[in-house]
Amino acid sequence: MRVLGEGFENVEEGILTVERLRNNIRRDLHFQFPDSFPYGHQGTSVAELADEMFRNEQTNAFSQLQCMNCDFLDDTIN
């Protein structure tokens, strides 16, 4: 998403065209994941694209079960 955001800034400033930005992102995705993002007429999964675009390696939140009656505290789940 960072690359996409920076690319839109470059489009706004006239440094890149939208088409060039699209091609740059396609190239990067194909280079990193050639089986999931092939060139040509072979399709790409929108779900895989969304998963890669929104992937975040940092933990944003977690959940944890806790019983107020018996003081049970379960492990956290990221």
Jmol script that loads the backbone (N, CA, C; Angstrom):
load data "model"
ATOM      1  N   MET A   1       0.823  -1.188   0.000  1.00  0.00           N
ATOM      2  CA  MET A   1       0.000   0.000   0.000  1.00  0.00           C
ATOM      3  C   MET A   1       0.870   1.256   0.000  1.00  0.00           C
ATOM      4  N   ARG A   2       2.036   1.165   0.632  1.00  0.00           N
ATOM      5  CA  ARG A   2       2.940   2.311   0.643  1.00  0.00           C
ATOM      6  C   ARG A   2       3.340   2.683  -0.778  1.00  0.00           C
ATOM      7  N   VAL A   3       3.698   1.684  -1.570  1.00  0.00           N
ATOM      8  CA  VAL A   3       4.105   1.927  -2.953  1.00  0.00           C
ATOM      9  C   VAL A   3       2.947   2.543  -3.734  1.00  0.00           C
ATOM     10  N   LEU A   4       1.748   2.052  -3.512  1.00  0.00           N
ATOM     11  CA  LEU A   4       0.582   2.590  -4.194  1.00  0.00           C
ATOM     12  C   LEU A   4       0.322   4.036  -3.783  1.00  0.00           C
ATOM     13  N   GLY A   5       0.403   4.319  -2.496  1.00  0.00           N
ATOM     14  CA  GLY A   5       0.201   5.685  -2.009  1.00  0.00           C
ATOM     15  C   GLY A   5       1.231   6.652  -2.556  1.00  0.00           C
ATOM     16  N   GLU A   6       2.497   6.243  -2.527  1.00  0.00           N
ATOM     17  CA  GLU A   6       3.553   7.091  -3.081  1.00  0.00           C
ATOM     18  C   GLU A   6       3.368   7.265  -4.584  1.00  0.00           C
ATOM     19  N   GLY A   7       2.915   6.199  -5.229  1.00  0.00           N
ATOM     20  CA  GLY A   7       2.671   6.286  -6.667  1.00  0.00           C
ATOM     21  C   GLY A   7       1.575   7.284  -6.999  1.00  0.00           C
ATOM     22  N   PHE A   8       0.497   7.295  -6.218  1.00  0.00           N
ATOM     23  CA  PHE A   8      -0.581   8.261  -6.452  1.00  0.00           C
ATOM     24  C   PHE A   8      -0.085   9.692  -6.241  1.00  0.00           C
ATOM     25  N   GLU A   9       0.808   9.875  -5.277  1.00  0.00           N
ATOM     26  CA  GLU A   9       1.400  11.208  -5.098  1.00  0.00           C
ATOM     27  C   GLU A   9       2.194  11.598  -6.341  1.00  0.00           C
ATOM     28  N   ASN A  10       2.940  10.652  -6.897  1.00  0.00           N
ATOM     29  CA  ASN A  10       3.712  10.923  -8.110  1.00  0.00           C
ATOM     30  C   ASN A  10       2.809  11.205  -9.308  1.00  0.00           C
ATOM     31  N   VAL A  11       1.671  10.522  -9.374  1.00  0.00           N
ATOM     32  CA  VAL A  11       0.710  10.789 -10.443  1.00  0.00           C
ATOM     33  C   VAL A  11       0.166  12.201 -10.292  1.00  0.00           C
ATOM     34  N   GLU A  12      -0.173  12.571  -9.068  1.00  0.00           N
ATOM     35  CA  GLU A  12      -0.707  13.903  -8.814  1.00  0.00           C
ATOM     36  C   GLU A  12       0.300  14.997  -9.181  1.00  0.00           C
ATOM     37  N   GLU A  13       1.582  14.722  -8.955  1.00  0.00           N
ATOM     38  CA  GLU A  13       2.635  15.696  -9.264  1.00  0.00           C
ATOM     39  C   GLU A  13       3.072  15.651 -10.729  1.00  0.00           C
ATOM     40  N   GLY A  14       2.492  14.724 -11.494  1.00  0.00           N
ATOM     41  CA  GLY A  14       2.830  14.632 -12.912  1.00  0.00           C
ATOM     42  C   GLY A  14       4.101  13.867 -13.207  1.00  0.00           C
ATOM     43  N   ILE A  15       4.659  13.196 -12.209  1.00  0.00           N
ATOM     44  CA  ILE A  15       5.897  12.428 -12.391  1.00  0.00           C
ATOM     45  C   ILE A  15       5.606  11.094 -13.072  1.00  0.00           C
ATOM     46  N   LEU A  16       4.469  10.481 -12.744  1.00  0.00           N
ATOM     47  CA  LEU A  16       4.056   9.195 -13.298  1.00  0.00           C
ATOM     48  C   LEU A  16       2.669   9.318 -13.903  1.00  0.00           C
ATOM     49  N   THR A  17       2.366   8.434 -14.839  1.00  0.00           N
ATOM     50  CA  THR A  17       0.984   8.281 -15.289  1.00  0.00           C
ATOM     51  C   THR A  17       0.359   7.147 -14.480  1.00  0.00           C
ATOM     52  N   VAL A  18      -0.952   7.086 -14.471  1.00  0.00           N
ATOM     53  CA  VAL A  18      -1.644   6.003 -13.767  1.00  0.00           C
ATOM     54  C   VAL A  18      -1.264   4.661 -14.388  1.00  0.00           C
ATOM     55  N   GLU A  19      -1.127   4.637 -15.693  1.00  0.00           N
ATOM     56  CA  GLU A  19      -0.764   3.396 -16.379  1.00  0.00           C
ATOM     57  C   GLU A  19       0.630   2.924 -15.976  1.00  0.00           C
ATOM     58  N   ARG A  20       1.590   3.853 -15.864  1.00  0.00           N
ATOM     59  CA  ARG A  20       2.949   3.493 -15.461  1.00  0.00           C
ATOM     60  C   ARG A  20       2.946   2.983 -14.023  1.00  0.00           C
ATOM     61  N   LEU A  21       2.172   3.620 -13.153  1.00  0.00           N
ATOM     62  CA  LEU A  21       2.052   3.158 -11.767  1.00  0.00           C
ATOM     63  C   LEU A  21       1.503   1.742 -11.738  1.00  0.00           C
ATOM     64  N   ARG A  22       0.435   1.504 -12.492  1.00  0.00           N
ATOM     65  CA  ARG A  22      -0.147   0.160 -12.565  1.00  0.00           C
ATOM     66  C   ARG A  22       0.891  -0.855 -13.026  1.00  0.00           C
ATOM     67  N   ASN A  23       1.622  -0.520 -14.072  1.00  0.00           N
ATOM     68  CA  ASN A  23       2.626  -1.449 -14.600  1.00  0.00           C
ATOM     69  C   ASN A  23       3.743  -1.700 -13.597  1.00  0.00           C
ATOM     70  N   ASN A  24       4.146  -0.673 -12.865  1.00  0.00           N
ATOM     71  CA  ASN A  24       5.191  -0.851 -11.844  1.00  0.00           C
ATOM     72  C   ASN A  24       4.726  -1.802 -10.747  1.00  0.00           C
ATOM     73  N   ILE A  25       3.493  -1.644 -10.313  1.00  0.00           N
ATOM     74  CA  ILE A  25       2.970  -2.510  -9.256  1.00  0.00           C
ATOM     75  C   ILE A  25       2.806  -3.933  -9.773  1.00  0.00           C
ATOM     76  N   ARG A  26       2.325  -4.078 -11.004  1.00  0.00           N
ATOM     77  CA  ARG A  26       2.205  -5.419 -11.596  1.00  0.00           C
ATOM     78  C   ARG A  26       3.562  -6.097 -11.681  1.00  0.00           C
ATOM     79  N   ARG A  27       4.571  -5.351 -12.102  1.00  0.00           N
ATOM     80  CA  ARG A  27       5.932  -5.896 -12.208  1.00  0.00           C
ATOM     81  C   ARG A  27       6.436  -6.355 -10.844  1.00  0.00           C
ATOM     82  N   ASP A  28       6.253  -5.512  -9.822  1.00  0.00           N
ATOM     83  CA  ASP A  28       6.719  -5.862  -8.476  1.00  0.00           C
ATOM     84  C   ASP A  28       6.010  -7.100  -7.935  1.00  0.00           C
ATOM     85  N   LEU A  29       4.688  -7.161  -8.115  1.00  0.00           N
ATOM     86  CA  LEU A  29       3.941  -8.327  -7.642  1.00  0.00           C
ATOM     87  C   LEU A  29       4.364  -9.585  -8.385  1.00  0.00           C
ATOM     88  N   HIS A  30       4.553  -9.474  -9.693  1.00  0.00           N
ATOM     89  CA  HIS A  30       4.985 -10.633 -10.475  1.00  0.00           C
ATOM     90  C   HIS A  30       6.380 -11.093 -10.057  1.00  0.00           C
ATOM     91  N   PHE A  31       7.275 -10.150  -9.802  1.00  0.00           N
ATOM     92  CA  PHE A  31       8.634 -10.498  -9.400  1.00  0.00           C
ATOM     93  C   PHE A  31       8.631 -11.243  -8.062  1.00  0.00           C
ATOM     94  N   GLN A  32       7.819 -10.781  -7.104  1.00  0.00           N
ATOM     95  CA  GLN A  32       7.786 -11.393  -5.779  1.00  0.00           C
ATOM     96  C   GLN A  32       6.969 -12.686  -5.749  1.00  0.00           C
ATOM     97  N   PHE A  33       5.891 -12.752  -6.530  1.00  0.00           N
ATOM     98  CA  PHE A  33       4.973 -13.893  -6.494  1.00  0.00           C
ATOM     99  C   PHE A  33       4.563 -14.283  -7.915  1.00  0.00           C
ATOM    100  N   PRO A  34       5.485 -14.841  -8.713  1.00  0.00           N
ATOM    101  CA  PRO A  34       5.191 -15.111 -10.125  1.00  0.00           C
ATOM    102  C   PRO A  34       4.039 -16.091 -10.352  1.00  0.00           C
ATOM    103  N   ASP A  35       3.832 -17.031  -9.449  1.00  0.00           N
ATOM    104  CA  ASP A  35       2.741 -17.996  -9.632  1.00  0.00           C
ATOM    105  C   ASP A  35       1.371 -17.364  -9.375  1.00  0.00           C
ATOM    106  N   SER A  36       1.316 -16.447  -8.437  1.00  0.00           N
ATOM    107  CA  SER A  36       0.037 -15.812  -8.093  1.00  0.00           C
ATOM    108  C   SER A  36      -0.303 -14.640  -9.001  1.00  0.00           C
ATOM    109  N   PHE A  37       0.726 -13.970  -9.538  1.00  0.00           N
ATOM    110  CA  PHE A  37       0.506 -12.772 -10.351  1.00  0.00           C
ATOM    111  C   PHE A  37       1.243 -12.894 -11.677  1.00  0.00           C
ATOM    112  N   PRO A  38       0.736 -13.767 -12.562  1.00  0.00           N
ATOM    113  CA  PRO A  38       1.407 -13.991 -13.844  1.00  0.00           C
ATOM    114  C   PRO A  38       1.127 -12.863 -14.832  1.00  0.00           C
ATOM    115  N   TYR A  39       1.979 -12.742 -15.827  1.00  0.00           N
ATOM    116  CA  TYR A  39       1.735 -11.839 -16.948  1.00  0.00           C
ATOM    117  C   TYR A  39       0.890 -12.565 -17.982  1.00  0.00           C
ATOM    118  N   GLY A  40       0.333 -11.839 -18.893  1.00  0.00           N
ATOM    119  CA  GLY A  40      -0.417 -12.433 -19.985  1.00  0.00           C
ATOM    120  C   GLY A  40      -1.905 -12.505 -19.693  1.00  0.00           C
ATOM    121  N   HIS A  41      -2.556 -13.467 -20.343  1.00  0.00           N
ATOM    122  CA  HIS A  41      -4.015 -13.581 -20.256  1.00  0.00           C
ATOM    123  C   HIS A  41      -4.479 -14.478 -19.119  1.00  0.00           C
ATOM    124  N   GLN A  42      -3.559 -15.031 -18.369  1.00  0.00           N
ATOM    125  CA  GLN A  42      -3.917 -15.879 -17.239  1.00  0.00           C
ATOM    126  C   GLN A  42      -4.457 -15.002 -16.118  1.00  0.00           C
ATOM    127  N   GLY A  43      -5.522 -15.434 -15.475  1.00  0.00           N
ATOM    128  CA  GLY A  43      -6.173 -14.623 -14.448  1.00  0.00           C
ATOM    129  C   GLY A  43      -5.421 -14.572 -13.134  1.00  0.00           C
ATOM    130  N   THR A  44      -5.808 -13.598 -12.325  1.00  0.00           N
ATOM    131  CA  THR A  44      -5.248 -13.410 -10.993  1.00  0.00           C
ATOM    132  C   THR A  44      -6.394 -13.349 -10.000  1.00  0.00           C
ATOM    133  N   SER A  45      -6.217 -13.953  -8.859  1.00  0.00           N
ATOM    134  CA  SER A  45      -7.235 -13.943  -7.820  1.00  0.00           C
ATOM    135  C   SER A  45      -7.300 -12.568  -7.157  1.00  0.00           C
ATOM    136  N   VAL A  46      -8.481 -11.988  -7.132  1.00  0.00           N
ATOM    137  CA  VAL A  46      -8.664 -10.697  -6.467  1.00  0.00           C
ATOM    138  C   VAL A  46      -8.423 -10.850  -4.967  1.00  0.00           C
ATOM    139  N   ALA A  47      -8.806 -11.996  -4.414  1.00  0.00           N
ATOM    140  CA  ALA A  47      -8.579 -12.239  -2.981  1.00  0.00           C
ATOM    141  C   ALA A  47      -7.084 -12.270  -2.667  1.00  0.00           C
ATOM    142  N   GLU A  48      -6.283 -12.914  -3.522  1.00  0.00           N
ATOM    143  CA  GLU A  48      -4.830 -12.935  -3.304  1.00  0.00           C
ATOM    144  C   GLU A  48      -4.231 -11.547  -3.453  1.00  0.00           C
ATOM    145  N   LEU A  49      -4.740 -10.784  -4.419  1.00  0.00           N
ATOM    146  CA  LEU A  49      -4.259  -9.418  -4.607  1.00  0.00           C
ATOM    147  C   LEU A  49      -4.556  -8.582  -3.367  1.00  0.00           C
ATOM    148  N   ALA A  50      -5.778  -8.651  -2.858  1.00  0.00           N
ATOM    149  CA  ALA A  50      -6.145  -7.898  -1.655  1.00  0.00           C
ATOM    150  C   ALA A  50      -5.312  -8.350  -0.458  1.00  0.00           C
ATOM    151  N   ASP A  51      -5.086  -9.654  -0.346  1.00  0.00           N
ATOM    152  CA  ASP A  51      -4.283 -10.174   0.757  1.00  0.00           C
ATOM    153  C   ASP A  51      -2.868  -9.615   0.725  1.00  0.00           C
ATOM    154  N   GLU A  52      -2.261  -9.560  -0.446  1.00  0.00           N
ATOM    155  CA  GLU A  52      -0.904  -9.023  -0.560  1.00  0.00           C
ATOM    156  C   GLU A  52      -0.876  -7.509  -0.372  1.00  0.00           C
ATOM    157  N   MET A  53      -1.858  -6.812  -0.925  1.00  0.00           N
ATOM    158  CA  MET A  53      -1.872  -5.352  -0.837  1.00  0.00           C
ATOM    159  C   MET A  53      -2.064  -4.870   0.601  1.00  0.00           C
ATOM    160  N   PHE A  54      -2.861  -5.600   1.366  1.00  0.00           N
ATOM    161  CA  PHE A  54      -3.172  -5.161   2.724  1.00  0.00           C
ATOM    162  C   PHE A  54      -2.406  -5.929   3.793  1.00  0.00           C
ATOM    163  N   ARG A  55      -1.442  -6.740   3.385  1.00  0.00           N
ATOM    164  CA  ARG A  55      -0.653  -7.519   4.356  1.00  0.00           C
ATOM    165  C   ARG A  55       0.106  -6.562   5.276  1.00  0.00           C
ATOM    166  N   ASN A  56       0.097  -6.898   6.551  1.00  0.00           N
ATOM    167  CA  ASN A  56       0.790  -6.101   7.552  1.00  0.00           C
ATOM    168  C   ASN A  56       1.458  -7.072   8.516  1.00  0.00           C
ATOM    169  N   GLU A  57       2.757  -7.027   8.594  1.00  0.00           N
ATOM    170  CA  GLU A  57       3.507  -7.952   9.441  1.00  0.00           C
ATOM    171  C   GLU A  57       3.461  -7.566  10.915  1.00  0.00           C
ATOM    172  N   GLN A  58       3.059  -6.339  11.205  1.00  0.00           N
ATOM    173  CA  GLN A  58       2.998  -5.887  12.591  1.00  0.00           C
ATOM    174  C   GLN A  58       1.632  -6.219  13.190  1.00  0.00           C
ATOM    175  N   THR A  59       1.615  -6.548  14.477  1.00  0.00           N
ATOM    176  CA  THR A  59       0.368  -6.827  15.165  1.00  0.00           C
ATOM    177  C   THR A  59      -0.358  -5.516  15.435  1.00  0.00           C
ATOM    178  N   ASN A  60      -1.606  -5.442  14.977  1.00  0.00           N
ATOM    179  CA  ASN A  60      -2.404  -4.246  15.182  1.00  0.00           C
ATOM    180  C   ASN A  60      -3.330  -4.370  16.380  1.00  0.00           C
ATOM    181  N   ALA A  61      -3.702  -5.604  16.689  1.00  0.00           N
ATOM    182  CA  ALA A  61      -4.644  -5.836  17.784  1.00  0.00           C
ATOM    183  C   ALA A  61      -4.533  -7.290  18.222  1.00  0.00           C
ATOM    184  N   PHE A  62      -5.107  -7.590  19.344  1.00  0.00           N
ATOM    185  CA  PHE A  62      -5.174  -8.969  19.806  1.00  0.00           C
ATOM    186  C   PHE A  62      -6.448  -9.143  20.608  1.00  0.00           C
ATOM    187  N   SER A  63      -6.844 -10.415  20.774  1.00  0.00           N
ATOM    188  CA  SER A  63      -7.995 -10.723  21.620  1.00  0.00           C
ATOM    189  C   SER A  63      -7.555 -11.725  22.670  1.00  0.00           C
ATOM    190  N   GLN A  64      -8.279 -11.725  23.767  1.00  0.00           N
ATOM    191  CA  GLN A  64      -7.942 -12.613  24.870  1.00  0.00           C
ATOM    192  C   GLN A  64      -9.200 -12.847  25.704  1.00  0.00           C
ATOM    193  N   LEU A  65      -9.487 -14.116  25.943  1.00  0.00           N
ATOM    194  CA  LEU A  65     -10.641 -14.456  26.778  1.00  0.00           C
ATOM    195  C   LEU A  65     -10.256 -14.388  28.241  1.00  0.00           C
ATOM    196  N   GLN A  66     -11.134 -13.766  29.029  1.00  0.00           N
ATOM    197  CA  GLN A  66     -10.880 -13.637  30.460  1.00  0.00           C
ATOM    198  C   GLN A  66     -12.206 -13.793  31.190  1.00  0.00           C
ATOM    199  N   CYS A  67     -12.217 -14.649  32.205  1.00  0.00           N
ATOM    200  CA  CYS A  67     -13.405 -14.844  33.021  1.00  0.00           C
ATOM    201  C   CYS A  67     -13.276 -14.002  34.288  1.00  0.00           C
ATOM    202  N   MET A  68     -14.242 -13.171  34.515  1.00  0.00           N
ATOM    203  CA  MET A  68     -14.218 -12.292  35.683  1.00  0.00           C
ATOM    204  C   MET A  68     -14.586 -13.051  36.969  1.00  0.00           C
ATOM    205  N   ASN A  69     -15.221 -14.234  36.833  1.00  0.00           N
ATOM    206  CA  ASN A  69     -15.636 -15.012  38.010  1.00  0.00           C
ATOM    207  C   ASN A  69     -14.540 -15.927  38.530  1.00  0.00           C
ATOM    208  N   CYS A  70     -13.828 -16.609  37.623  1.00  0.00           N
ATOM    209  CA  CYS A  70     -12.855 -17.604  38.078  1.00  0.00           C
ATOM    210  C   CYS A  70     -11.415 -17.205  37.778  1.00  0.00           C
ATOM    211  N   ASP A  71     -11.175 -16.012  37.272  1.00  0.00           N
ATOM    212  CA  ASP A  71      -9.845 -15.510  36.946  1.00  0.00           C
ATOM    213  C   ASP A  71      -9.139 -16.299  35.842  1.00  0.00           C
ATOM    214  N   PHE A  72      -9.917 -17.028  35.026  1.00  0.00           N
ATOM    215  CA  PHE A  72      -9.344 -17.712  33.873  1.00  0.00           C
ATOM    216  C   PHE A  72      -8.855 -16.663  32.879  1.00  0.00           C
ATOM    217  N   LEU A  73      -7.664 -16.864  32.340  1.00  0.00           N
ATOM    218  CA  LEU A  73      -7.114 -15.968  31.345  1.00  0.00           C
ATOM    219  C   LEU A  73      -6.491 -16.809  30.224  1.00  0.00           C
ATOM    220  N   ASP A  74      -7.073 -16.750  29.038  1.00  0.00           N
ATOM    221  CA  ASP A  74      -6.616 -17.536  27.902  1.00  0.00           C
ATOM    222  C   ASP A  74      -5.430 -16.844  27.223  1.00  0.00           C
ATOM    223  N   ASP A  75      -4.742 -17.562  26.363  1.00  0.00           N
ATOM    224  CA  ASP A  75      -3.644 -16.988  25.599  1.00  0.00           C
ATOM    225  C   ASP A  75      -4.176 -15.916  24.651  1.00  0.00           C
ATOM    226  N   THR A  76      -3.319 -14.974  24.318  1.00  0.00           N
ATOM    227  CA  THR A  76      -3.721 -13.927  23.369  1.00  0.00           C
ATOM    228  C   THR A  76      -3.696 -14.482  21.948  1.00  0.00           C
ATOM    229  N   ILE A  77      -4.546 -13.928  21.111  1.00  0.00           N
ATOM    230  CA  ILE A  77      -4.611 -14.274  19.683  1.00  0.00           C
ATOM    231  C   ILE A  77      -4.424 -12.985  18.912  1.00  0.00           C
ATOM    232  N   ASN A  78      -3.374 -12.929  18.099  1.00  0.00           N
ATOM    233  CA  ASN A  78      -3.118 -11.735  17.288  1.00  0.00           C
ATOM    234  C   ASN A  78      -4.157 -11.612  16.190  1.00  0.00           C
TER     235      ASN A  78
END
end "model"
wireframe off; spacefill off
backbone 0.3
color backbone group
